[in-house]
Amino acid sequence: MEAAYPGMQVLLANNLMMAYNQAEAGQPSFAFVEDGFTKLPEFEMMLALFSALDVRWVSVMDSTNSTPARRSSPLLNVGAGIFELTKSDTPRQFIQYFDMMIKAPRRNAPPAATGKTVASRENFKKIILIGSSTGGVEALRNVLVGFPIQCPPTLIVQHTGKSFGSGLVSLLDRICPAKVVAADDNITLQTGHVYIAAGQPRHMGVTPRKPYRLRMKEGPNISGHTPSVDALFSSAIPFAQDVVAAILTGMGQDGAKGMLELRKSGATTFAQDEKTAVVYGMPRVAWETGAAQKQVPLAQMAGALLQACKT
């Protein structure tokens, strides 16, 4: 590659954390990814970063007899255009793939949220709680780009690997008009802020009296996870009438039980619809148990949450 393109810089990484850090810092135009890496659950973070930076990538398999990860992964099977190379292919074939993907039309990406400034404060009266898992990183990107700078205080639990929590915060802060920060104990909730609990050894909750504050607690898994969506939702039951909650794509049923109690106590509740969910697990349980009042396509979720916060 370096011989074919004088001046090109090639970065090498032998684990996903290294690859993520290099991609975030160097913002490459292209990536060759060993297919084994794409089978790891943490690759969802790489996909989201590639999407945010519009990095083209190609999966490289061990041999022509290998089964591509995308055939068994709901994350990789979304959309077309993921081609495979094998380690036995010639350098010329690698260069041809590089040329083809680099010259393909660029998508219209949402602008990065740089130079954030104070905007007029809208009349939001509630706080937003969101839970997500598999496929949730990209879903959160889609929701948060639709939020204004002065959005309602928003608390998010995303199931992800322990090493990728800080990366998720910086990734979402890059594209979200509002300020995205990692959840920490005793933080007072503020308009224009999004608080993320991901890859942490503590559950996130909210204190029951105004001014609302984050409460981080250690403890066993709840609904199979730490941090848990159910733990977040359940903590807000005492002031449910001030809450708008949503469950996005994900496996399992974390969040459904807490959301049901929230709805019974007066909260407005939504679930991502089956058509737009990468994994229709958590949203399905929330809908079928009556926890979610309405199913909403991902493209309409930001608008639905913000509108509900005005009433």
FENQUI-V750013 format. One record per residue. RES is the residue in one small letter. NEAR is the number of other ideal C-beta (glycine too) atoms within 8 Angstrom. D_FIRST is the distance of its C-alpha to the first C-alpha in Angstrom with 2 decimals. Layout:
BEGIN
RES_NEAR_D_FIRST ; RES_NEAR_D_FIRST
END
This chain:
BEGIN
m_10_0.00 ; e_7_3.79 ; a_4_5.41 ; a_7_5.15 ; y_7_6.14 ; p_4_8.61 ; g_4_10.12 ; m_8_7.69 ; q_5_9.07 ; v_6_8.02 ; l_7_11.39 ; l_4_12.71 ; a_8_16.10 ; n_4_18.44 ; n_6_21.09 ; l_12_21.71 ; m_8_23.59 ; m_9_20.84 ; a_13_18.34 ; y_13_21.02 ; n_9_21.78 ; q_11_18.23 ; a_15_17.83 ; e_11_21.31 ; a_6_20.82 ; g_8_17.36 ; q_7_17.59 ; p_10_13.92 ; s_5_13.22 ; f_11_11.60 ; a_11_11.93 ; f_9_11.41 ; v_12_14.91 ; e_8_16.59 ; d_14_19.60 ; g_7_22.06 ; f_11_21.40 ; t_13_22.30 ; k_8_25.65 ; l_8_26.71 ; p_7_29.17 ; e_11_27.45 ; f_12_24.40 ; e_14_26.68 ; m_16_26.05 ; m_14_22.27 ; l_12_22.96 ; a_13_25.34 ; l_14_23.06 ; f_13_20.26 ; s_10_23.09 ; a_12_24.51 ; l_9_21.31 ; d_9_20.23 ; v_12_16.91 ; r_11_15.49 ; w_10_14.67 ; v_15_14.47 ; s_16_16.41 ; v_11_15.22 ; m_12_18.40 ; d_6_19.55 ; s_8_20.67 ; t_6_21.92 ; n_3_25.32 ; s_9_24.42 ; t_5_26.09 ; p_11_23.89 ; a_12_25.11 ; r_10_25.76 ; r_7_28.62 ; s_5_30.59 ; s_10_29.49 ; p_9_31.32 ; l_11_28.75 ; l_12_25.79 ; n_7_28.03 ; v_7_28.86 ; g_4_27.62 ; a_3_25.45 ; g_4_21.82 ; i_10_20.34 ; f_8_18.38 ; e_10_17.45 ; l_13_14.88 ; t_11_15.93 ; k_8_14.69 ; s_5_15.77 ; d_7_13.63 ; t_5_11.45 ; p_7_7.67 ; r_6_8.95 ; q_9_10.78 ; f_12_8.16 ; i_10_6.70 ; q_8_10.48 ; y_11_11.34 ; f_11_9.14 ; d_8_10.83 ; m_8_14.07 ; m_12_14.35 ; i_9_13.45 ; k_5_15.95 ; a_7_18.56 ; p_3_21.61 ; r_6_21.78 ; r_5_24.73 ; n_3_27.62 ; a_8_27.17 ; p_5_30.22 ; p_4_30.06 ; a_7_29.60 ; a_10_33.02 ; t_4_32.81 ; g_3_35.89 ; k_8_38.25 ; t_5_41.78 ; v_4_45.18 ; a_7_46.22 ; s_4_49.59 ; r_6_50.70 ; e_8_51.29 ; n_5_54.20 ; f_11_52.53 ; k_7_55.07 ; k_11_53.16 ; i_15_50.20 ; i_15_47.34 ; l_15_46.32 ; i_14_43.23 ; g_19_42.10 ; s_18_38.90 ; s_16_36.84 ; t_14_34.19 ; g_17_32.47 ; g_14_34.29 ; v_15_31.48 ; e_12_30.43 ; a_15_34.14 ; l_14_35.01 ; r_14_32.42 ; n_12_34.10 ; v_14_37.54 ; l_15_37.04 ; v_11_35.49 ; g_9_38.86 ; f_13_40.88 ; p_9_42.40 ; i_10_42.13 ; q_12_45.65 ; c_15_45.18 ; p_11_47.63 ; p_12_46.95 ; t_15_44.47 ; l_17_44.02 ; i_14_41.22 ; v_16_40.78 ; q_14_37.39 ; h_11_36.81 ; t_13_33.53 ; g_8_32.32 ; k_6_33.99 ; s_8_30.89 ; f_14_29.87 ; g_13_33.08 ; s_8_32.19 ; g_13_28.78 ; l_16_30.68 ; v_13_33.11 ; s_9_30.56 ; l_15_28.63 ; l_14_31.91 ; d_11_33.16 ; r_9_30.13 ; i_12_31.12 ; c_13_34.86 ; p_9_37.37 ; a_16_39.61 ; k_9_39.05 ; v_11_37.49 ; v_12_38.47 ; a_10_38.66 ; a_13_42.09 ; d_8_44.41 ; d_7_48.09 ; n_7_50.78 ; i_10_48.64 ; t_7_50.82 ; l_13_49.36 ; q_6_48.67 ; t_9_48.05 ; g_8_44.53 ; h_12_43.06 ; v_15_41.13 ; y_15_41.47 ; i_14_38.99 ; a_16_39.92 ; a_14_36.91 ; g_10_36.10 ; q_12_39.33 ; p_5_42.09 ; r_12_44.78 ; h_14_46.17 ; m_16_46.42 ; g_13_49.73 ; v_14_51.86 ; t_8_55.23 ; p_6_58.05 ; r_4_59.61 ; k_3_58.57 ; p_5_56.69 ; y_11_54.27 ; r_10_52.10 ; l_15_49.31 ; r_11_50.53 ; m_13_48.13 ; k_8_49.69 ; e_6_48.66 ; g_7_49.85 ; p_4_49.04 ; n_7_46.77 ; i_12_48.38 ; s_12_47.60 ; g_7_45.03 ; h_12_43.04 ; t_11_42.93 ; p_14_42.79 ; s_14_44.71 ; v_16_45.19 ; d_13_48.74 ; a_15_49.48 ; l_20_48.41 ; f_17_50.36 ; s_11_53.43 ; s_11_53.67 ; a_16_54.14 ; i_11_57.03 ; p_5_59.72 ; f_10_58.49 ; a_13_57.04 ; q_7_58.52 ; d_7_56.13 ; v_14_53.06 ; v_15_50.62 ; a_16_48.44 ; a_15_45.57 ; i_19_43.76 ; l_18_40.29 ; t_17_38.16 ; g_17_38.27 ; m_7_39.50 ; g_11_43.00 ; q_10_45.88 ; d_16_45.47 ; g_17_47.19 ; a_14_49.50 ; k_12_52.51 ; g_14_52.25 ; m_17_51.68 ; l_12_54.76 ; e_12_56.86 ; l_17_55.45 ; r_14_56.37 ; k_6_59.84 ; s_9_60.29 ; g_6_59.46 ; a_13_55.68 ; t_10_53.71 ; t_15_51.09 ; f_17_48.17 ; a_16_45.73 ; q_16_42.52 ; d_11_43.24 ; e_8_41.98 ; k_5_40.03 ; t_9_37.67 ; a_14_37.49 ; v_10_34.50 ; v_12_37.06 ; y_7_40.67 ; g_13_42.26 ; m_21_43.49 ; p_18_44.32 ; r_10_46.15 ; v_12_48.37 ; a_17_49.12 ; w_11_50.15 ; e_6_52.12 ; t_8_54.06 ; g_7_55.05 ; a_16_53.18 ; a_14_51.27 ; q_6_53.45 ; k_8_50.87 ; q_10_47.51 ; v_12_45.11 ; p_9_41.81 ; l_13_38.94 ; a_6_38.77 ; q_8_42.44 ; m_16_42.52 ; a_12_42.15 ; g_8_44.97 ; a_11_47.16 ; l_13_46.84 ; l_15_47.55 ; q_8_50.46 ; a_11_52.00 ; c_13_51.90 ; k_9_54.16 ; t_6_57.02
END
